[in-house]
Amino acid sequence: MEDYNFTQFLSQNRLNILNELIKFDSTLRPFYSNSESFYSFFGINFNDKEVTSVKFYYVFFDPLIFKSGFPLIELQENYEKSILHSSKHVGQYLSNGGGTTLTIKFDCLGEASIGYYFRKLGNNCMFISNILDCYPSYKLKREDFESGYGEYIMLRKGKTERSEYIYLKNRVKFSKFHEETGINFKLANCIEISSANIKNTNSHKFIAIGGTELFGDSFKNNIPNEFTQLANKLGAKLICPATYLNQKKYSCYAYKNNSNLVNSFIKEYSTSANSNP
């Protein structure tokens, strides 16, 4: 469908996205160039009419890599306070929500937001209680969740936004949504629930952690063709399908083993931009 045109989204904001992404990548290059446990990937948010944002992630698994200085200067103070309470997942390669993730996201106007994410130790009862209250019909229990929580700090238009994530290990309770969403939650490593600190259910994204086995045909048919084609061209696979339940809002991601897929995106996108001025 034309409304789903991922390439059109990129071309409308081409210069700003490319320039900001290259700048962001350059800031992180001194860190990932010397890291043995790092990868990057990218993804999109979309609805039944259009791509609404594109996002890029750099994931580091060396807990000490930012000891000499955090590259996102505007968020350095927040990071230095939070990292003191990080969980073991920060150093566990490919664990659920593992590593320290640095992010840059672009909205439909091409405006960038930056942020970081990692899992923390600490009491998650408040976040679990919120999700239990918001979704009583799912019959979730406290023991269905992993310990701790994830903290996502984003800097958007000069303001800091905080989102807490919790991890549902009892995926079976979401198996009924396979037919409705096209996501095979039952096969996921776990289900990551975003914005668990917020009562508004429109803010809760349910992310199935895992690979291509989680994508049903109905979900795959909703993904913009251009995004799938780009992933295939870069040798990547689609991972972690996500949805806002009862809404036609979705996410998915492109990932290639432990490679720097964002760098591959930059090279591909730069070539495309230069050939289509």
N, C-alpha and C positions, 0 to 999 in steps of 0.2 A: 504494500500500500504506500502511496506517495506520502501520506501523513507520517509514516514511520521512518522517513528518510534520514538515516544517521549521517550520511555524507553531507546532506543539506545542512543539518545542524552544525557540523564542523565548518563547512564553508562559510556560513553566515558569520561565524565568529573566528575565522581562520587566523588572522594576524594576532589577535589578543590571546587566544588559546595557545598558539604555537610559541609566541614570545614568552608568555608567563610560564609555560611548561618547561621550556628550555632553561629559563632562569632558575626554576625550582630544581630541575635536574642538576644544573651546575652547582647549586648550593649543596646538594647531597653527594655529588660525585666523590669528593675527598673521603667520605665515609664508606660508600659502597665499593669504591675501588680497592680498598684495603680490607674488605670483609670477606670471610670465607663462608659465611652463612647469611645470605641475603638473596631476596628476589623481589621483583616488582611485577605488577599486573594492572589491568584497567577494567573499567566497567561502565554501565549506563543505568540510568533510571528512565523508565518510560511508562506511558499509559496506553489506553486504547486508541489514542490519536496521534501522539508525538513522543519524540525523545525529549525529556525534560532536563537532563543533566548528564555530563560525562565526568568520570572521576578516575584518578590515578593514585596508586598505592605503592609505597616503598616499605618493605618489611625487613627489619633487622633482628637478628637473634643473639647478638653479642650484648649482654647486659651492661657492659662497660664502654660501649662504643661512643656514647655521648658524654663520657666523664669529663672530657676536656672542654666541652662546650656544646650546647644544643643548637642545631642549625637554624631552627625557626625562632629567631631572636624575640619576636613579639610574644611568644608563648613559653619562653625559657623559664620564667619564674614559676608558672603553673606546673611545667614539667618537672622541675627540680624538687618541688614539694611532693608531687604525686608519685614520682618514681621511687621514693623512699618506702612506699607501701605496695610496690609491685609484687605480683605472684610469681611462682616458679615458671609460669607459662611464657614469661618474657624471654627465657633462654631455651625453651623447648621447641625445636624445629617442627613445623607443621602440626603443632598441637592446636586444639580448638581455640581460635582467637589468640594464638600464640605470637610471640615477637613484639617488637615495638613498631607500629605502623605510622608512617608519615604520609599525609594525604594532601592532594590538591584537587579541588572540585570546581567545575564550571557550570553555571546555570544557563538557562536558555538565552540570556543576554550576553553570555561570554564572561560574566563577572566571576572572579576567582575567590575561593575560600580555602584556607589552609588549616591543617590540624594534625593531631596525633591521637593514637589509641594504644592502649595495652590493658591487660587484665591485672586486677588489684586484689590484694587480700582485704578482708574486712567483712563486716556484717551486711548481708544482702537482704535481710528480712523485710525491710521497707519496700524494696523493689519487687520482691516476690509477692508480698501482700497486695501491692498495687495491681499486678497482673492477675492474681487470683480474684480480686474484686472486679476487675474489668471483664473477665471471661469466666463467670461461674458455671456456664453450661459445659465447659470443657473438662470439669471435674479434676483440675490439676491439684497436686499436693506439693507441699514444701520439699518433700524428699525427691520429687521429680527433677529438681534443679541441682546443678553443680554448685560448689561453694564459690564465694567471691563474686566479683562482677567486673565488667569491662568499663573503662572510662574513655569517652570520646570527647575531646576538647577541640572545638572549631572556632576559628576567627573569621567572622563573616561581617563585611562592611564595618570593620573596626570594632565590632562587639564580640565578646567571647560567649560561646554557647556550649553548654554541657549536656551530654547524653550518656546515661548509664545503660549498659547491656547486661542481660543475664542469659544463662545457658541452660536450656531444657534438655535433660538427658533421656527423658521418657518420650521418645519420638512416636511411640505407638498411638498415643492419644491424639495425634494429628494425622493419622493415616487416612481418616475419612475425607480429608481435604485433597487427596490425590486427584480425584475425578473433577472436583470443583476448580482447583488451581493449576493442575498439570504438574504439580511438584510432588515427588514421591518422598514425603517427609519420613516415612518409615525406614528408608534406607540411609538416611542422613547420619553422619557421625554424631551430630546433636543439632538442636535448633537454637539459633542466636536470636534473641528478641531485643530489638532496639528501643530506646527511649522508655525503658522500664520505670524511670523516675517521673513520667508524665502520665496523667490520668486520661487524656484524650486518646481514644483508641485509634484515631486517624494517624497518630504518630508512631504506632507500633508496627515495625516491619519484622516479619518472620522469615529468617534466613536459614535455609537448609544447607548445612555445612557438608560439602562433599563435591563429587565430580559429575560427569556426564550421566551417570546412572540415575540421577535425581530428576532429569528432565523428561517429562511426559510429552507426547506429541502436541497436546493443546498449548502447553507453555512454549515449546519450540516454535510453534506456528505464530505466536505473538511477538517473537523477537524480531526486531528490524533486520531485514535480509542483509543490509550493508554491514551491520555489526558482525553477523555470523560469517560473512564473506571475508571481512578483514581478519577475524580470528583465524580462519582457515589459511589465509594467505601468509600469516605470520607463524603458522605452525602451532597455534594455541588451541586449547580446548575450552569449552564453556563450563563454568563451575558455579556453585552456590546460587541456585535460583531463589528468588525471594519475592514476597508479596505482602501487601497490606491487606489483611483479611477483610472480605466484604467490600473491597474497593478494586477498581481496575487499575492498580498501580503496581509496577513490577521492577525488579532489578536482576541483573545477571552480570557475570564477570568473565574475562578472558585471561587464561593462565597457561604458562608453558614451563613445566617442570620447575627448576630453580633459576630460571634465566631472568635477565633484565628486559622484560617485555615492554616496559614503557620506553626504553631507549629504542627498541625496534619500532615502536609506534612513531616516535619522533622522526626517525629516518624515513619511514614510509610516508608520513604526513608531510614532511618537508619536501620530499620529492614530488608529491601530489600538488602541493601549494605552488612550487616553482613551475610546474608544467601547466598550471591553470591559474594564471595571474588574475 
